[in-house]
Amino acid sequence: MTPLIPDVAMVRRAEAIIGDYAASRVEIIAARPGNPLRAEVRRFGEAVALRAPVFGEHFFNRACGFSDETLAGAAEVIAWYAAADVPGAFEVLPGLPSGALMALLSEHGYRQVAFHATFAGPAELPAASAPGVEVRPVETDADLEAFSDVYHRGWATAGPRVPMRPWREAEGWRLYLGLCDGGPAGAAVLYLSNGVGYLADGAVDPTWRRRGVHRALLDARCADAARAGASEVFSGADYLSASHRNMLRKGLALLLTKALWRAPQPNAAG
């Protein structure tokens, strides 16, 4: 297999589709009647900022794709988060000029708190079979209910369930249900945009882990991305996680680790 040779253009493509997918999720939330969760998306050229104050997770209150090239926009987003008393987060990418951006974040109390890995590779990669495991697209209401069940179990999501019918109808989205021995075991999303695929939100019910379900979901999405005309795919995972290892087994390569800078918690002491 030809080794992945990264460049700045690939870094930008990866972050563009990651930001587009994240923005699409928040736009789906904002489209609920009356926008009760006050979700918003702002774009600054290739960079995007998300805000949904009801959620504490950084996924819904983060800025993607900013660098020294979009410093004025970053300053605006910092103020935007502060105005809503939201501990916003910036994902800072290697390969892009970011010294001035990090200085700006530091001046406003932001600190680096984590890393997150991004993976890349061609859409056409070898698949691996696993006994008793299959994957099918979510096409019926019954499939969607099973997808929702296993998604929430896989991510150990507490609180109210995420309404997922809009996911099935959203532009560029494809949902997949993984089955093990005939029962729902995993869930995942493929997001397609501008000839590129993003392998998103792969989750496996803890009961069915270590059976090959996560890998099967990767295989199905890569194959569908290739059939849809995507030449390359990207994905993300916590560094050194089980998902990270499965990406490597699939044939995807580590493209970069981004640094997560987060604002102090509102009204934090000290």
C-alpha positions as a Python dict, from the first residue, in 0.01 Angstrom:
ca = {
    (1, 'M'): (0, 0, 0),
    (2, 'T'): (131, 345, -91),
    (3, 'P'): (204, 543, 226),
    (4, 'L'): (-3, 853, 293),
    (5, 'I'): (198, 1165, 213),
    (6, 'P'): (18, 1453, 388),
    (7, 'D'): (28, 1814, 278),
    (8, 'V'): (-144, 2137, 376),
    (9, 'A'): (-413, 2091, 110),
    (10, 'M'): (-510, 1756, 264),
    (11, 'V'): (-520, 1909, 611),
    (12, 'R'): (-757, 2176, 479),
    (13, 'R'): (-980, 1919, 307),
    (14, 'A'): (-999, 1712, 623),
    (15, 'E'): (-1091, 2006, 842),
    (16, 'A'): (-1339, 2136, 585),
    (17, 'I'): (-1549, 1819, 585),
    (18, 'I'): (-1517, 1778, 963),
    (19, 'G'): (-1642, 2134, 1009),
    (20, 'D'): (-1920, 2085, 752),
    (21, 'Y'): (-2045, 1773, 929),
    (22, 'A'): (-2036, 1939, 1272),
    (23, 'A'): (-2217, 2242, 1132),
    (24, 'S'): (-2479, 2019, 972),
    (25, 'R'): (-2550, 1855, 1310),
    (26, 'V'): (-2595, 2192, 1479),
    (27, 'E'): (-2808, 2324, 1191),
    (28, 'I'): (-3037, 2023, 1236),
    (29, 'I'): (-3074, 2116, 1603),
    (30, 'A'): (-3137, 2481, 1511),
    (31, 'A'): (-3410, 2376, 1267),
    (32, 'R'): (-3635, 2246, 1545),
    (33, 'P'): (-3947, 2465, 1575),
    (34, 'G'): (-3856, 2779, 1764),
    (35, 'N'): (-3493, 2666, 1802),
    (36, 'P'): (-3544, 2594, 2176),
    (37, 'L'): (-3178, 2499, 2228),
    (38, 'R'): (-3058, 2829, 2073),
    (39, 'A'): (-2821, 2652, 1837),
    (40, 'E'): (-2628, 2866, 1587),
    (41, 'V'): (-2360, 2831, 1322),
    (42, 'R'): (-2129, 3105, 1195),
    (43, 'R'): (-1891, 3072, 902),
    (44, 'F'): (-1568, 3261, 836),
    (45, 'G'): (-1450, 3146, 496),
    (46, 'E'): (-1326, 2789, 545),
    (47, 'A'): (-1360, 2817, 924),
    (48, 'V'): (-1682, 2748, 1113),
    (49, 'A'): (-1800, 2816, 1468),
    (50, 'L'): (-2080, 2632, 1647),
    (51, 'R'): (-2274, 2738, 1953),
    (52, 'A'): (-2549, 2559, 2144),
    (53, 'P'): (-2542, 2690, 2503),
    (54, 'V'): (-2768, 2416, 2641),
    (55, 'F'): (-2500, 2157, 2570),
    (56, 'G'): (-2183, 2145, 2774),
    (57, 'E'): (-1994, 1922, 2529),
    (58, 'H'): (-1726, 2093, 2326),
    (59, 'F'): (-1860, 1928, 2006),
    (60, 'F'): (-2156, 2168, 2004),
    (61, 'N'): (-1959, 2473, 2115),
    (62, 'R'): (-1643, 2466, 1909),
    (63, 'A'): (-1458, 2649, 1635),
    (64, 'C'): (-1303, 2448, 1352),
    (65, 'G'): (-1049, 2549, 1087),
    (66, 'F'): (-928, 2876, 1239),
    (67, 'S'): (-564, 2985, 1202),
    (68, 'D'): (-361, 3303, 1185),
    (69, 'E'): (-530, 3358, 847),
    (70, 'T'): (-869, 3402, 1018),
    (71, 'L'): (-754, 3583, 1332),
    (72, 'A'): (-1019, 3856, 1317),
    (73, 'G'): (-1288, 3592, 1290),
    (74, 'A'): (-1141, 3404, 1585),
    (75, 'A'): (-1157, 3719, 1797),
    (76, 'E'): (-1524, 3760, 1700),
    (77, 'V'): (-1598, 3399, 1796),
    (78, 'I'): (-1425, 3436, 2134),
    (79, 'A'): (-1655, 3731, 2207),
    (80, 'W'): (-1955, 3535, 2074),
    (81, 'Y'): (-1892, 3251, 2318),
    (82, 'A'): (-1830, 3491, 2607),
    (83, 'A'): (-2157, 3675, 2535),
    (84, 'A'): (-2349, 3350, 2584),
    (85, 'D'): (-2143, 3248, 2888),
    (86, 'V'): (-2032, 2939, 2696),
    (87, 'P'): (-1691, 2772, 2750),
    (88, 'G'): (-1611, 2759, 2379),
    (89, 'A'): (-1337, 2546, 2229),
    (90, 'F'): (-1098, 2597, 1938),
    (91, 'E'): (-943, 2307, 1750),
    (92, 'V'): (-592, 2415, 1648),
    (93, 'L'): (-440, 2229, 1354),
    (94, 'P'): (-78, 2144, 1286),
    (95, 'G'): (38, 2246, 939),
    (96, 'L'): (-147, 2579, 941),
    (97, 'P'): (3, 2902, 1083),
    (98, 'S'): (-135, 2924, 1435),
    (99, 'G'): (113, 3105, 1662),
    (100, 'A'): (-88, 3427, 1668),
    (101, 'L'): (-412, 3231, 1715),
    (102, 'M'): (-275, 3049, 2020),
    (103, 'A'): (-146, 3376, 2164),
    (104, 'L'): (-495, 3527, 2120),
    (105, 'L'): (-659, 3229, 2288),
    (106, 'S'): (-413, 3244, 2576),
    (107, 'E'): (-484, 3614, 2627),
    (108, 'H'): (-852, 3530, 2674),
    (109, 'G'): (-792, 3252, 2925),
    (110, 'Y'): (-808, 2957, 2687),
    (111, 'R'): (-581, 2662, 2763),
    (112, 'Q'): (-497, 2345, 2576),
    (113, 'V'): (-684, 2059, 2740),
    (114, 'A'): (-669, 1765, 2496),
    (115, 'F'): (-564, 1622, 2161),
    (116, 'H'): (-780, 1458, 1895),
    (117, 'A'): (-662, 1245, 1605),
    (118, 'T'): (-769, 1280, 1240),
    (119, 'F'): (-724, 994, 992),
    (120, 'A'): (-715, 990, 614),
    (121, 'G'): (-693, 744, 328),
    (122, 'P'): (-836, 637, -6),
    (123, 'A'): (-1198, 532, -5),
    (124, 'E'): (-1112, 202, -174),
    (125, 'L'): (-948, -10, 94),
    (126, 'P'): (-962, -384, 169),
    (127, 'A'): (-1250, -511, 378),
    (128, 'A'): (-1237, -777, 649),
    (129, 'S'): (-1512, -1025, 726),
    (130, 'A'): (-1624, -1108, 1080),
    (131, 'P'): (-1840, -1409, 1169),
    (132, 'G'): (-2199, -1317, 1239),
    (133, 'V'): (-2152, -948, 1156),
    (134, 'E'): (-2334, -756, 883),
    (135, 'V'): (-2409, -392, 807),
    (136, 'R'): (-2711, -245, 633),
    (137, 'P'): (-2823, 109, 553),
    (138, 'V'): (-3096, 259, 769),
    (139, 'E'): (-3398, 271, 538),
    (140, 'T'): (-3707, 204, 753),
    (141, 'D'): (-3854, 339, 1075),
    (142, 'A'): (-3769, 10, 1244),
    (143, 'D'): (-3408, 42, 1133),
    (144, 'L'): (-3398, 399, 1262),
    (145, 'E'): (-3534, 294, 1601),
    (146, 'A'): (-3272, 20, 1629),
    (147, 'F'): (-3004, 264, 1513),
    (148, 'S'): (-3109, 511, 1783),
    (149, 'D'): (-3110, 243, 2053),
    (150, 'V'): (-2762, 115, 1977),
    (151, 'Y'): (-2621, 462, 1911),
    (152, 'H'): (-2724, 584, 2255),
    (153, 'R'): (-2596, 267, 2423),
    (154, 'G'): (-2270, 279, 2232),
    (155, 'W'): (-2202, 640, 2327),
    (156, 'A'): (-2344, 594, 2680),
    (157, 'T'): (-2561, 900, 2614),
    (158, 'A'): (-2742, 1022, 2923),
    (159, 'G'): (-3055, 1235, 2926),
    (160, 'P'): (-3317, 1275, 2653),
    (161, 'R'): (-3263, 1093, 2327),
    (162, 'V'): (-3141, 1275, 2021),
    (163, 'P'): (-3423, 1305, 1761),
    (164, 'M'): (-3273, 1120, 1465),
    (165, 'R'): (-3537, 1134, 1193),
    (166, 'P'): (-3378, 1455, 1055),
    (167, 'W'): (-3046, 1268, 1030),
    (168, 'R'): (-3201, 1025, 785),
    (169, 'E'): (-3325, 1313, 571),
    (170, 'A'): (-3027, 1548, 593),
    (171, 'E'): (-2829, 1626, 280),
    (172, 'G'): (-2510, 1424, 253),
    (173, 'W'): (-2594, 1193, 543),
    (174, 'R'): (-2617, 813, 527),
    (175, 'L'): (-2692, 605, 837),
    (176, 'Y'): (-2574, 246, 894),
    (177, 'L'): (-2688, -22, 1136),
    (178, 'G'): (-2442, -292, 1236),
    (179, 'L'): (-2581, -630, 1337),
    (180, 'C'): (-2415, -911, 1527),
    (181, 'D'): (-2578, -1255, 1531),
    (182, 'G'): (-2885, -1084, 1385),
    (183, 'G'): (-2928, -824, 1659),
    (184, 'P'): (-2854, -448, 1654),
    (185, 'A'): (-2496, -397, 1769),
    (186, 'G'): (-2354, -79, 1618),
    (187, 'A'): (-2438, 248, 1446),
    (188, 'A'): (-2245, 489, 1227),
    (189, 'V'): (-2280, 781, 985),
    (190, 'L'): (-2123, 853, 646),
    (191, 'Y'): (-2120, 1218, 546),
    (192, 'L'): (-2048, 1305, 182),
    (193, 'S'): (-1956, 1653, 60),
    (194, 'N'): (-1756, 1790, -233),
    (195, 'G'): (-1633, 1448, -342),
    (196, 'V'): (-1498, 1357, 3),
    (197, 'G'): (-1633, 1118, 267),
    (198, 'Y'): (-1630, 1156, 645),
    (199, 'L'): (-1672, 848, 864),
    (200, 'A'): (-1860, 985, 1163),
    (201, 'D'): (-2007, 871, 1493),
    (202, 'G'): (-1918, 503, 1485),
    (203, 'A'): (-2051, 345, 1806),
    (204, 'V'): (-2084, -15, 1924),
    (205, 'D'): (-2300, -146, 2207),
    (206, 'P'): (-2059, -259, 2483),
    (207, 'T'): (-2225, -603, 2475),
    (208, 'W'): (-2103, -659, 2118),
    (209, 'R'): (-1755, -508, 2127),
    (210, 'R'): (-1453, -708, 2009),
    (211, 'R'): (-1664, -890, 1748),
    (212, 'G'): (-1561, -682, 1446),
    (213, 'V'): (-1868, -454, 1433),
    (214, 'H'): (-1674, -127, 1433),
    (215, 'R'): (-1449, -250, 1152),
    (216, 'A'): (-1751, -369, 952),
    (217, 'L'): (-1906, -23, 983),
    (218, 'L'): (-1582, 129, 852),
    (219, 'D'): (-1577, -118, 562),
    (220, 'A'): (-1938, -49, 459),
    (221, 'R'): (-1898, 328, 470),
    (222, 'C'): (-1572, 331, 276),
    (223, 'A'): (-1725, 108, 8),
    (224, 'D'): (-2030, 332, -23),
    (225, 'A'): (-1814, 646, -32),
    (226, 'A'): (-1614, 497, -319),
    (227, 'R'): (-1934, 403, -506),
    (228, 'A'): (-2058, 760, -456),
    (229, 'G'): (-1744, 894, -626),
    (230, 'A'): (-1539, 993, -321),
    (231, 'S'): (-1169, 937, -379),
    (232, 'E'): (-1067, 985, -16),
    (233, 'V'): (-1218, 957, 329),
    (234, 'F'): (-1142, 1112, 665),
    (235, 'S'): (-1234, 1022, 1020),
    (236, 'G'): (-1150, 1107, 1379),
    (237, 'A'): (-1094, 930, 1709),
    (238, 'D'): (-937, 977, 2048),
    (239, 'Y'): (-565, 914, 2017),
    (240, 'L'): (-470, 553, 2104),
    (241, 'S'): (-835, 452, 2150),
    (242, 'A'): (-980, 127, 2018),
    (243, 'S'): (-1128, 329, 1730),
    (244, 'H'): (-780, 465, 1650),
    (245, 'R'): (-646, 109, 1622),
    (246, 'N'): (-938, 1, 1403),
    (247, 'M'): (-871, 295, 1167),
    (248, 'L'): (-513, 174, 1125),
    (249, 'R'): (-623, -186, 1070),
    (250, 'K'): (-860, -63, 801),
    (251, 'G'): (-570, 105, 622),
    (252, 'L'): (-637, 466, 714),
    (253, 'A'): (-334, 663, 827),
    (254, 'L'): (-291, 917, 1102),
    (255, 'L'): (-301, 1254, 929),
    (256, 'L'): (-266, 1481, 1232),
    (257, 'T'): (-347, 1535, 1596),
    (258, 'K'): (-525, 1862, 1663),
    (259, 'A'): (-496, 2051, 1990),
    (260, 'L'): (-817, 2137, 2175),
    (261, 'W'): (-805, 2479, 2343),
    (262, 'R'): (-1094, 2553, 2577),
    (263, 'A'): (-1211, 2859, 2766),
    (264, 'P'): (-1246, 2847, 3145),
    (265, 'Q'): (-1577, 2725, 3277),
    (266, 'P'): (-1816, 3018, 3332),
    (267, 'N'): (-1798, 3168, 3678),
    (268, 'A'): (-1509, 2938, 3767),
    (269, 'A'): (-1323, 3041, 4077),
    (270, 'G'): (-968, 3169, 4048),
}
